[in-house]
Amino acid sequence: MGRRLAASLSTLALAFAVAACGGDPGAGGENPSGLAGATADGSSPAGDVPAFPVTVTGTSGDVEIAARPERIVSLSPSATEDLFAIGAGEQVVAVDDQSDFPTEAPTTGLSGFEPNIEAIAGYDPDLVVFATETGDLGDSLGSLGITALHLDAPADLDGAFAQMQTLGIATGHPDEASALVSELRAEVEMATAAADTYDGLSFYYELDDTYYSVTSETFIGQLFAMLGLENIADAAKGASSGYPQLSAEYIVESDPDLIFLADTECCGQSAETVARRPGWGDLSALAHGGVVELDDDVASRWGPRVVDLLREIAGAASAVAEAT
């Protein structure tokens, strides 16, 4: 696997690990915002003007933020998308080399996988947000007087929404974050409204062209489960890992109604390349136009665009349900 795919699998695997350990920050609890003493919807208990200092809960524990951060560095593409979506974009001075959305994000050569403390400190940040704890990043930044907020891959949508609210509180945008989460929840409800009409439809989700996939226990897999779709990877050898490598023979024998390609950019896969694979030409997914080419980045992040992914899955399932 290439570096980009390995990074994506690592991120996805983190989501599964969090789900297995029950360590998702704030998800499913009475205080999903992650703020000590916050209201249930994550808004500021003091009124319209957020008060600092605040204490938020990240993956590595509580973090006190003394004042509204004005120089934020994001080392997580998902956090970057969250920050701009909640109105904190003007406070972001640098983002990692994988943060390519939105277009106005100040992308740099910083790495979220191999962070360089000196390079990060060079941006004079008052808050660093990161997803992957490599070594002692948080402690190293803390020793320099830099506040660090660790937000690991969430277990599910509730966890993703909780992180948006946590970032809203941490950056002084609690009400904007709550409004965003409310909007996204409404969109999820709309996208899943017709889930009962997809019963019986099966799918294969492709992470790369060596047939790594996801089970229903993973963050991405749960999106499909919300729509009632049957995941062929759930019964595959190695399914307990959350990310089994399937065989071409297994996929062909399973004959999925839908094939979702999350490797269009990394591996150049498309409906055409799938059709040319030996033995794949007669699959139901090809016969009914059920091969869906996804944006690799959207399919591997847990920011606001994850709802776009859910809508795309639902749209494809609806089209195939009508065609069969």
C-alpha positions as CSV (number, residue, x, y, z in Angstrom):
1,M,0.0,0.0,0.0
2,G,1.1,3.6,-0.7
3,R,1.8,6.2,2.0
4,R,-1.5,7.9,1.4
5,L,-3.5,4.7,1.7
6,A,-1.6,3.6,4.8
7,A,-2.4,6.9,6.4
8,S,-6.1,6.5,5.5
9,L,-6.2,3.0,6.9
10,S,-4.5,4.2,10.0
11,T,-7.1,6.9,10.5
12,L,-9.9,4.5,9.9
13,A,-8.4,2.0,12.2
14,L,-8.3,4.6,14.9
15,A,-12.1,5.0,14.6
16,F,-12.5,1.2,15.1
17,A,-10.2,1.2,18.1
18,V,-12.1,4.0,19.8
19,A,-15.4,2.2,19.2
20,A,-14.0,-1.0,20.6
21,C,-12.6,0.7,23.7
22,G,-15.5,3.0,24.3
23,G,-13.0,5.9,24.4
24,D,-14.8,8.3,22.1
25,P,-14.7,11.8,23.7
26,G,-18.2,12.9,24.6
27,A,-20.1,10.6,22.2
28,G,-23.3,9.3,23.6
29,G,-22.9,11.0,27.0
30,E,-25.0,13.7,28.8
31,N,-22.5,16.4,27.9
32,P,-21.5,15.8,24.2
33,S,-19.9,19.2,23.9
34,G,-16.9,18.1,26.0
35,L,-17.0,21.2,28.1
36,A,-17.2,21.0,31.8
37,G,-20.4,22.7,32.9
38,A,-21.6,23.3,29.3
39,T,-25.2,23.1,28.3
40,A,-26.4,20.0,26.6
41,D,-26.3,21.6,23.1
42,G,-22.8,23.0,23.6
43,S,-23.8,26.6,23.8
44,S,-22.2,29.0,26.2
45,P,-23.9,28.9,29.6
46,A,-22.9,32.5,30.1
47,G,-24.8,33.9,27.2
48,D,-24.0,35.1,23.7
49,V,-20.3,36.0,24.4
50,P,-18.3,32.9,25.2
51,A,-16.3,33.3,28.4
52,F,-12.7,32.1,28.9
53,P,-11.0,30.2,30.3
54,V,-12.8,27.1,29.3
55,T,-12.0,23.4,29.8
56,V,-12.7,21.0,27.0
57,T,-12.2,17.2,26.9
58,G,-10.1,15.7,24.2
59,T,-9.0,12.2,23.6
60,S,-6.0,12.6,26.0
61,G,-8.1,14.3,28.8
62,D,-9.1,17.7,29.9
63,V,-7.5,20.7,28.3
64,E,-7.8,24.3,29.7
65,I,-7.8,27.1,27.2
66,A,-7.0,30.3,28.9
67,A,-8.1,32.8,26.3
68,R,-9.8,32.8,22.9
69,P,-7.1,31.3,20.5
70,E,-6.1,33.6,17.7
71,R,-3.3,31.5,16.1
72,I,-4.6,28.0,15.6
73,V,-2.6,25.2,13.9
74,S,-4.5,22.2,12.7
75,L,-2.7,18.9,12.0
76,S,-6.0,17.1,11.2
77,P,-7.9,17.5,7.9
78,S,-11.1,16.7,9.7
79,A,-10.5,19.3,12.4
80,T,-9.5,21.8,9.7
81,E,-12.9,21.3,8.0
82,D,-14.7,21.6,11.4
83,L,-12.9,24.8,12.3
84,F,-13.8,26.6,9.1
85,A,-17.4,25.2,9.2
86,I,-18.0,26.7,12.7
87,G,-16.6,30.1,11.8
88,A,-13.1,29.8,13.3
89,G,-11.3,29.9,9.9
90,E,-9.9,33.4,10.4
91,Q,-8.1,32.2,13.6
92,V,-6.3,29.4,11.7
93,V,-2.8,30.3,10.7
94,A,-1.5,27.0,9.4
95,V,-2.8,23.5,8.6
96,D,-1.1,20.2,7.7
97,D,-0.2,19.0,4.3
98,Q,-3.3,16.8,4.0
99,S,-5.7,19.6,4.8
100,D,-6.9,20.6,1.3
101,F,-10.4,21.6,2.2
102,P,-11.8,24.3,2.2
103,T,-9.7,26.0,-0.5
104,E,-9.0,29.0,1.8
105,A,-7.3,26.8,4.4
106,P,-3.6,27.8,4.8
107,T,-2.1,24.5,3.8
108,T,1.6,24.1,4.7
109,G,4.3,21.4,4.7
110,L,3.4,20.4,8.3
111,S,2.8,16.7,8.8
112,G,0.2,15.3,11.1
113,F,1.7,11.9,10.9
114,E,5.3,12.9,11.5
115,P,5.0,16.3,13.3
116,N,8.0,18.5,13.6
117,I,7.7,20.4,16.9
118,E,10.1,23.2,15.9
119,A,8.2,23.7,12.6
120,I,4.9,23.8,14.4
121,A,6.2,26.3,17.0
122,G,7.5,28.5,14.2
123,Y,3.9,29.5,13.5
124,D,3.6,30.9,17.1
125,P,0.3,29.0,17.8
126,D,-1.8,29.4,20.9
127,L,-3.7,26.2,20.1
128,V,-2.7,23.1,18.1
129,V,-5.4,20.6,17.2
130,F,-4.2,17.1,16.2
131,A,-5.7,13.7,15.6
132,T,-2.9,11.2,15.7
133,E,-0.7,11.1,18.8
134,T,2.8,10.3,17.7
135,G,5.1,9.9,20.6
136,D,4.5,12.7,23.0
137,L,3.3,15.5,20.8
138,G,0.9,17.0,23.3
139,D,3.5,17.0,26.1
140,S,6.2,18.4,23.8
141,L,4.0,21.3,22.8
142,G,2.9,21.8,26.4
143,S,6.5,22.2,27.4
144,L,6.8,25.1,25.0
145,G,3.7,26.7,26.5
146,I,1.5,25.8,23.5
147,T,-2.0,24.4,24.3
148,A,-2.6,21.2,22.4
149,L,-6.0,19.5,21.9
150,H,-6.0,15.9,20.8
151,L,-9.2,14.8,18.9
152,D,-8.8,11.2,17.8
153,A,-11.0,9.6,15.2
154,P,-14.5,9.3,16.6
155,A,-16.4,6.1,16.8
156,D,-19.6,7.3,15.1
157,L,-21.5,10.3,13.9
158,D,-22.4,11.4,17.4
159,G,-18.7,11.4,18.2
160,A,-18.0,13.5,15.1
161,F,-20.7,16.0,16.1
162,A,-19.3,16.1,19.6
163,Q,-15.9,17.1,18.3
164,M,-17.5,20.0,16.3
165,Q,-19.0,21.3,19.5
166,T,-15.8,20.8,21.4
167,L,-13.9,22.9,18.8
168,G,-16.7,25.5,18.9
169,I,-16.2,25.9,22.6
170,A,-12.4,25.8,22.4
171,T,-12.3,28.6,19.8
172,G,-15.1,30.8,21.1
173,H,-17.7,29.7,18.6
174,P,-20.1,27.5,20.7
175,D,-23.3,28.7,19.2
176,E,-22.1,28.4,15.6
177,A,-21.0,24.9,16.3
178,S,-24.3,23.9,17.9
179,A,-26.1,25.4,14.9
180,L,-23.9,23.4,12.5
181,V,-24.6,20.2,14.4
182,S,-28.3,20.8,14.4
183,E,-28.3,21.4,10.7
184,L,-26.2,18.2,10.1
185,R,-28.5,16.1,12.2
186,A,-31.5,17.3,10.2
187,E,-29.7,16.4,7.0
188,V,-28.9,12.9,8.4
189,E,-32.6,12.4,9.2
190,M,-33.6,13.4,5.7
191,A,-30.9,11.1,4.2
192,T,-32.0,8.1,6.2
193,A,-35.8,8.7,5.9
194,A,-36.2,6.0,3.1
195,A,-33.7,3.5,4.6
196,D,-36.4,0.8,4.8
197,T,-36.7,0.8,1.0
198,Y,-33.0,-0.4,0.7
199,D,-33.5,-3.6,2.7
200,G,-31.9,-6.5,1.0
201,L,-29.4,-4.5,-1.0
202,S,-25.7,-5.5,-0.4
203,F,-22.6,-3.5,-1.0
204,Y,-18.8,-3.7,-1.2
205,Y,-16.7,-0.8,0.0
206,E,-13.2,-0.6,-1.5
207,L,-10.4,1.2,0.3
208,D,-7.8,0.3,-2.2
209,D,-7.2,-1.8,-5.3
210,T,-6.0,-4.7,-3.2
211,Y,-9.5,-5.1,-1.8
212,Y,-9.2,-3.8,1.7
213,S,-12.7,-3.0,3.0
214,V,-14.6,-1.9,6.1
215,T,-17.0,-3.7,8.3
216,S,-20.2,-2.3,9.9
217,E,-18.3,-1.8,13.2
218,T,-16.2,1.0,11.7
219,F,-17.1,4.7,11.5
220,I,-17.7,4.5,7.7
221,G,-19.4,1.1,8.0
222,Q,-22.0,2.5,10.4
223,L,-23.1,5.0,7.8
224,F,-24.2,2.2,5.6
225,A,-25.8,0.4,8.5
226,M,-27.9,3.5,9.1
227,L,-29.4,2.9,5.7
228,G,-30.0,-0.8,6.2
229,L,-27.5,-1.9,3.6
230,E,-25.9,-5.3,3.9
231,N,-22.1,-5.2,4.1
232,I,-20.4,-8.2,2.4
233,A,-17.2,-7.6,4.5
234,D,-19.0,-8.5,7.7
235,A,-18.8,-12.2,7.0
236,A,-15.3,-12.1,5.5
237,K,-12.1,-13.6,7.0
238,G,-10.4,-11.0,9.2
239,A,-13.6,-9.0,9.8
240,S,-12.9,-8.7,13.5
241,S,-10.1,-6.2,12.6
242,G,-12.7,-3.9,11.1
243,Y,-10.6,-3.6,7.9
244,P,-10.4,-7.0,6.3
245,Q,-8.7,-7.6,3.0
246,L,-11.1,-9.4,0.8
247,S,-10.3,-11.6,-2.2
248,A,-11.6,-11.0,-5.7
249,E,-13.2,-14.4,-5.6
250,Y,-15.0,-13.6,-2.4
251,I,-16.3,-10.3,-3.8
252,V,-17.5,-11.9,-7.1
253,E,-19.2,-14.8,-5.2
254,S,-20.9,-12.2,-2.9
255,D,-22.2,-10.4,-6.0
256,P,-22.9,-7.0,-4.3
257,D,-25.7,-4.8,-5.6
258,L,-23.5,-1.7,-4.9
259,I,-19.8,-1.1,-5.1
260,F,-18.4,2.1,-3.5
261,L,-14.9,3.1,-4.6
262,A,-12.9,5.1,-2.1
263,D,-9.8,4.7,-4.1
264,T,-10.5,6.8,-7.2
265,E,-7.6,9.2,-6.4
266,C,-5.1,7.1,-4.6
267,C,-5.4,4.2,-7.0
268,G,-7.1,5.5,-10.1
269,Q,-10.1,3.2,-9.8
270,S,-13.4,3.8,-11.6
271,A,-16.5,2.0,-12.9
272,E,-14.5,1.3,-16.0
273,T,-11.6,-0.3,-14.2
274,V,-13.9,-2.4,-12.2
275,A,-15.7,-3.7,-15.3
276,R,-12.3,-4.7,-16.7
277,R,-11.4,-6.9,-13.7
278,P,-11.4,-10.6,-14.6
279,G,-14.8,-12.1,-13.6
280,W,-16.3,-8.9,-12.5
281,G,-18.2,-8.0,-15.7
282,D,-21.4,-9.7,-14.7
283,L,-21.7,-8.4,-11.2
284,S,-25.1,-7.0,-10.2
285,A,-23.6,-3.7,-9.3
286,L,-22.4,-3.2,-12.8
287,A,-25.6,-4.3,-14.4
288,H,-27.7,-1.8,-12.4
289,G,-25.3,1.1,-12.4
290,G,-24.4,0.6,-8.8
291,V,-20.6,1.4,-9.0
292,V,-20.1,4.6,-7.1
293,E,-16.9,6.7,-7.5
294,L,-16.3,8.5,-4.2
295,D,-14.0,11.4,-3.3
296,D,-11.2,9.6,-1.4
297,D,-10.8,12.5,1.1
298,V,-14.5,12.9,1.9
299,A,-14.7,9.1,2.4
300,S,-11.8,9.1,5.0
301,R,-12.7,12.2,7.1
302,W,-15.2,12.8,9.8
303,G,-15.8,16.5,9.3
304,P,-19.1,18.1,8.1
305,R,-18.8,16.6,4.6
306,V,-19.4,13.1,6.1
307,V,-23.1,14.0,5.7
308,D,-22.5,14.6,2.0
309,L,-21.1,11.0,1.9
310,L,-24.2,9.7,3.6
311,R,-26.4,11.4,1.1
312,E,-24.4,10.0,-1.8
313,I,-24.7,6.5,-0.4
314,A,-28.4,7.0,0.0
315,G,-28.8,8.3,-3.5
316,A,-27.0,5.4,-5.0
317,A,-29.0,2.9,-2.9
318,S,-32.2,4.6,-4.0
319,A,-31.3,4.4,-7.7
320,V,-30.3,0.7,-7.5
321,A,-33.5,-0.1,-5.5
322,E,-35.6,1.4,-8.3
323,A,-33.6,-0.4,-11.0
324,T,-34.0,-3.9,-9.4
